[in-house]
Amino acid sequence: MKNRNKLLFCKSNLRMALAKVKSRISELVSEKQQQKIL
């Protein structure tokens, strides 16, 4: 059971990291689009 909990913990951490990366990328993309407009 402990190993299974570790696996779930790693999965949730990976999801959080992915979400952070995705939000950062979308921020950069929106910044570039705004620069194009300006």
PDB file of N, CA, C and O in Angstrom, chain B, residues numbered from 101:
ATOM      1  N   MET B 101       0.834  -1.214   0.000  1.00  0.00           N
ATOM      2  CA  MET B 101       0.000   0.000   0.000  1.00  0.00           C
ATOM      3  C   MET B 101       0.871   1.268   0.000  1.00  0.00           C
ATOM      4  O   MET B 101       0.529   2.269  -0.629  1.00  0.00           O
ATOM      5  N   LYS B 102       1.993   1.202   0.712  1.00  0.00           N
ATOM      6  CA  LYS B 102       2.843   2.406   0.779  1.00  0.00           C
ATOM      7  C   LYS B 102       3.355   2.772  -0.607  1.00  0.00           C
ATOM      8  O   LYS B 102       3.366   3.944  -0.983  1.00  0.00           O
ATOM      9  N   ASN B 103       3.782   1.761  -1.367  1.00  0.00           N
ATOM     10  CA  ASN B 103       4.285   2.043  -2.711  1.00  0.00           C
ATOM     11  C   ASN B 103       3.189   2.671  -3.564  1.00  0.00           C
ATOM     12  O   ASN B 103       3.438   3.587  -4.348  1.00  0.00           O
ATOM     13  N   ARG B 104       1.974   2.161  -3.398  1.00  0.00           N
ATOM     14  CA  ARG B 104       0.871   2.698  -4.198  1.00  0.00           C
ATOM     15  C   ARG B 104       0.629   4.172  -3.836  1.00  0.00           C
ATOM     16  O   ARG B 104       0.388   5.004  -4.711  1.00  0.00           O
ATOM     17  N   ASN B 105       0.694   4.474  -2.551  1.00  0.00           N
ATOM     18  CA  ASN B 105       0.507   5.870  -2.139  1.00  0.00           C
ATOM     19  C   ASN B 105       1.593   6.755  -2.740  1.00  0.00           C
ATOM     20  O   ASN B 105       1.327   7.873  -3.180  1.00  0.00           O
ATOM     21  N   LYS B 106       2.811   6.241  -2.750  1.00  0.00           N
ATOM     22  CA  LYS B 106       3.918   7.018  -3.331  1.00  0.00           C
ATOM     23  C   LYS B 106       3.643   7.296  -4.800  1.00  0.00           C
ATOM     24  O   LYS B 106       3.877   8.403  -5.284  1.00  0.00           O
ATOM     25  N   LEU B 107       3.147   6.290  -5.503  1.00  0.00           N
ATOM     26  CA  LEU B 107       2.864   6.453  -6.928  1.00  0.00           C
ATOM     27  C   LEU B 107       1.803   7.542  -7.131  1.00  0.00           C
ATOM     28  O   LEU B 107       1.952   8.414  -7.987  1.00  0.00           O
ATOM     29  N   LEU B 108       0.734   7.478  -6.333  1.00  0.00           N
ATOM     30  CA  LEU B 108      -0.322   8.484  -6.457  1.00  0.00           C
ATOM     31  C   LEU B 108       0.234   9.867  -6.159  1.00  0.00           C
ATOM     32  O   LEU B 108      -0.107  10.839  -6.832  1.00  0.00           O
ATOM     33  N   PHE B 109       1.094   9.952  -5.143  1.00  0.00           N
ATOM     34  CA  PHE B 109       1.688  11.237  -4.766  1.00  0.00           C
ATOM     35  C   PHE B 109       2.504  11.792  -5.929  1.00  0.00           C
ATOM     36  O   PHE B 109       2.396  12.971  -6.264  1.00  0.00           O
ATOM     37  N   CYS B 110       3.318  10.938  -6.540  1.00  0.00           N
ATOM     38  CA  CYS B 110       4.142  11.379  -7.677  1.00  0.00           C
ATOM     39  C   CYS B 110       3.251  11.837  -8.828  1.00  0.00           C
ATOM     40  O   CYS B 110       3.537  12.839  -9.483  1.00  0.00           O
ATOM     41  N   LYS B 111       2.179  11.103  -9.067  1.00  0.00           N
ATOM     42  CA  LYS B 111       1.280  11.465 -10.169  1.00  0.00           C
ATOM     43  C   LYS B 111       0.674  12.840  -9.932  1.00  0.00           C
ATOM     44  O   LYS B 111       0.634  13.665 -10.845  1.00  0.00           O
ATOM     45  N   SER B 112       0.203  13.095  -8.716  1.00  0.00           N
ATOM     46  CA  SER B 112      -0.411  14.398  -8.433  1.00  0.00           C
ATOM     47  C   SER B 112       0.632  15.501  -8.557  1.00  0.00           C
ATOM     48  O   SER B 112       0.331  16.587  -9.053  1.00  0.00           O
ATOM     49  N   ASN B 113       1.861  15.230  -8.110  1.00  0.00           N
ATOM     50  CA  ASN B 113       2.926  16.237  -8.225  1.00  0.00           C
ATOM     51  C   ASN B 113       3.198  16.538  -9.694  1.00  0.00           C
ATOM     52  O   ASN B 113       3.369  17.697 -10.075  1.00  0.00           O
ATOM     53  N   LEU B 114       3.237  15.494 -10.516  1.00  0.00           N
ATOM     54  CA  LEU B 114       3.482  15.687 -11.946  1.00  0.00           C
ATOM     55  C   LEU B 114       2.367  16.527 -12.560  1.00  0.00           C
ATOM     56  O   LEU B 114       2.616  17.411 -13.380  1.00  0.00           O
ATOM     57  N   ARG B 115       1.132  16.235 -12.149  1.00  0.00           N
ATOM     58  CA  ARG B 115       0.005  16.998 -12.700  1.00  0.00           C
ATOM     59  C   ARG B 115       0.125  18.472 -12.330  1.00  0.00           C
ATOM     60  O   ARG B 115      -0.103  19.353 -13.159  1.00  0.00           O
ATOM     61  N   MET B 116       0.487  18.729 -11.066  1.00  0.00           N
ATOM     62  CA  MET B 116       0.630  20.117 -10.624  1.00  0.00           C
ATOM     63  C   MET B 116       1.734  20.812 -11.415  1.00  0.00           C
ATOM     64  O   MET B 116       1.579  21.956 -11.843  1.00  0.00           O
ATOM     65  N   ALA B 117       2.847  20.113 -11.604  1.00  0.00           N
ATOM     66  CA  ALA B 117       3.966  20.696 -12.350  1.00  0.00           C
ATOM     67  C   ALA B 117       3.541  20.995 -13.788  1.00  0.00           C
ATOM     68  O   ALA B 117       3.859  22.051 -14.334  1.00  0.00           O
ATOM     69  N   LEU B 118       2.822  20.056 -14.390  1.00  0.00           N
ATOM     70  CA  LEU B 118       2.357  20.252 -15.768  1.00  0.00           C
ATOM     71  C   LEU B 118       1.431  21.459 -15.846  1.00  0.00           C
ATOM     72  O   LEU B 118       1.530  22.267 -16.770  1.00  0.00           O
ATOM     73  N   ALA B 119       0.534  21.578 -14.878  1.00  0.00           N
ATOM     74  CA  ALA B 119      -0.403  22.704 -14.872  1.00  0.00           C
ATOM     75  C   ALA B 119       0.363  24.023 -14.774  1.00  0.00           C
ATOM     76  O   ALA B 119       0.033  24.994 -15.455  1.00  0.00           O
ATOM     77  N   LYS B 120       1.390  24.047 -13.920  1.00  0.00           N
ATOM     78  CA  LYS B 120       2.190  25.277 -13.774  1.00  0.00           C
ATOM     79  C   LYS B 120       2.873  25.616 -15.087  1.00  0.00           C
ATOM     80  O   LYS B 120       2.869  26.768 -15.518  1.00  0.00           O
ATOM     81  N   VAL B 121       3.463  24.604 -15.723  1.00  0.00           N
ATOM     82  CA  VAL B 121       4.165  24.840 -16.989  1.00  0.00           C
ATOM     83  C   VAL B 121       3.192  25.341 -18.049  1.00  0.00           C
ATOM     84  O   VAL B 121       3.497  26.273 -18.793  1.00  0.00           O
ATOM     85  N   LYS B 122       2.022  24.719 -18.112  1.00  0.00           N
ATOM     86  CA  LYS B 122       1.029  25.125 -19.115  1.00  0.00           C
ATOM     87  C   LYS B 122       0.607  26.571 -18.898  1.00  0.00           C
ATOM     88  O   LYS B 122       0.513  27.340 -19.854  1.00  0.00           O
ATOM     89  N   SER B 123       0.352  26.946 -17.650  1.00  0.00           N
ATOM     90  CA  SER B 123      -0.081  28.320 -17.377  1.00  0.00           C
ATOM     91  C   SER B 123       1.034  29.296 -17.738  1.00  0.00           C
ATOM     92  O   SER B 123       0.773  30.375 -18.269  1.00  0.00           O
ATOM     93  N   ARG B 124       2.279  28.913 -17.448  1.00  0.00           N
ATOM     94  CA  ARG B 124       3.419  29.794 -17.770  1.00  0.00           C
ATOM     95  C   ARG B 124       3.520  29.977 -19.282  1.00  0.00           C
ATOM     96  O   ARG B 124       3.748  31.085 -19.766  1.00  0.00           O
ATOM     97  N   ILE B 125       3.350  28.889 -20.019  1.00  0.00           N
ATOM     98  CA  ILE B 125       3.442  28.961 -21.483  1.00  0.00           C
ATOM     99  C   ILE B 125       2.330  29.854 -22.031  1.00  0.00           C
ATOM    100  O   ILE B 125       2.567  30.676 -22.916  1.00  0.00           O
ATOM    101  N   SER B 126       1.119  29.690 -21.505  1.00  0.00           N
ATOM    102  CA  SER B 126       0.006  30.513 -21.996  1.00  0.00           C
ATOM    103  C   SER B 126       0.267  31.982 -21.686  1.00  0.00           C
ATOM    104  O   SER B 126      -0.092  32.857 -22.474  1.00  0.00           O
ATOM    105  N   GLU B 127       0.896  32.258 -20.532  1.00  0.00           N
ATOM    106  CA  GLU B 127       1.230  33.648 -20.188  1.00  0.00           C
ATOM    107  C   GLU B 127       2.200  34.218 -21.222  1.00  0.00           C
ATOM    108  O   GLU B 127       2.012  35.325 -21.726  1.00  0.00           O
ATOM    109  N   LEU B 128       3.246  33.438 -21.529  1.00  0.00           N
ATOM    110  CA  LEU B 128       4.243  33.910 -22.500  1.00  0.00           C
ATOM    111  C   LEU B 128       3.595  34.129 -23.862  1.00  0.00           C
ATOM    112  O   LEU B 128       3.886  35.113 -24.542  1.00  0.00           O
ATOM    113  N   VAL B 129       2.722  33.218 -24.257  1.00  0.00           N
ATOM    114  CA  VAL B 129       2.066  33.334 -25.568  1.00  0.00           C
ATOM    115  C   VAL B 129       1.214  34.591 -25.616  1.00  0.00           C
ATOM    116  O   VAL B 129       1.249  35.326 -26.603  1.00  0.00           O
ATOM    117  N   SER B 130       0.449  34.848 -24.561  1.00  0.00           N
ATOM    118  CA  SER B 130      -0.409  36.040 -24.556  1.00  0.00           C
ATOM    119  C   SER B 130       0.451  37.298 -24.588  1.00  0.00           C
ATOM    120  O   SER B 130       0.086  38.282 -25.232  1.00  0.00           O
ATOM    121  N   GLU B 131       1.598  37.275 -23.894  1.00  0.00           N
ATOM    122  CA  GLU B 131       2.494  38.442 -23.913  1.00  0.00           C
ATOM    123  C   GLU B 131       2.982  38.710 -25.331  1.00  0.00           C
ATOM    124  O   GLU B 131       3.005  39.857 -25.777  1.00  0.00           O
ATOM    125  N   LYS B 132       3.372  37.650 -26.040  1.00  0.00           N
ATOM    126  CA  LYS B 132       3.873  37.821 -27.408  1.00  0.00           C
ATOM    127  C   LYS B 132       2.767  38.350 -28.310  1.00  0.00           C
ATOM    128  O   LYS B 132       3.019  39.206 -29.158  1.00  0.00           O
ATOM    129  N   GLN B 133       1.546  37.851 -28.140  1.00  0.00           N
ATOM    130  CA  GLN B 133       0.438  38.318 -28.969  1.00  0.00           C
ATOM    131  C   GLN B 133       0.190  39.804 -28.715  1.00  0.00           C
ATOM    132  O   GLN B 133      -0.074  40.561 -29.650  1.00  0.00           O
ATOM    133  N   GLN B 134       0.274  40.218 -27.456  1.00  0.00           N
ATOM    134  CA  GLN B 134       0.062  41.631 -27.136  1.00  0.00           C
ATOM    135  C   GLN B 134       1.150  42.483 -27.783  1.00  0.00           C
ATOM    136  O   GLN B 134       0.872  43.575 -28.279  1.00  0.00           O
ATOM    137  N   GLN B 135       2.388  41.986 -27.780  1.00  0.00           N
ATOM    138  CA  GLN B 135       3.485  42.735 -28.395  1.00  0.00           C
ATOM    139  C   GLN B 135       3.248  42.887 -29.898  1.00  0.00           C
ATOM    140  O   GLN B 135       3.555  43.929 -30.477  1.00  0.00           O
ATOM    141  N   LYS B 136       2.703  41.850 -30.524  1.00  0.00           N
ATOM    142  CA  LYS B 136       2.425  41.924 -31.965  1.00  0.00           C
ATOM    143  C   LYS B 136       1.395  43.023 -32.231  1.00  0.00           C
ATOM    144  O   LYS B 136       1.532  43.794 -33.181  1.00  0.00           O
ATOM    145  N   ILE B 137       0.360  43.088 -31.384  1.00  0.00           N
ATOM    146  CA  ILE B 137      -0.691  44.095 -31.564  1.00  0.00           C
ATOM    147  C   ILE B 137      -0.090  45.493 -31.399  1.00  0.00           C
ATOM    148  O   ILE B 137      -0.387  46.403 -32.173  1.00  0.00           O
ATOM    149  N   LEU B 138       0.755  45.649 -30.383  1.00  0.00           N
ATOM    150  CA  LEU B 138       1.388  46.952 -30.163  1.00  0.00           C
ATOM    151  C   LEU B 138       2.444  47.172 -31.233  1.00  0.00           C
ATOM    152  O   LEU B 138       3.106  48.210 -31.243  1.00  0.00           O
TER     153      LEU B 138
END
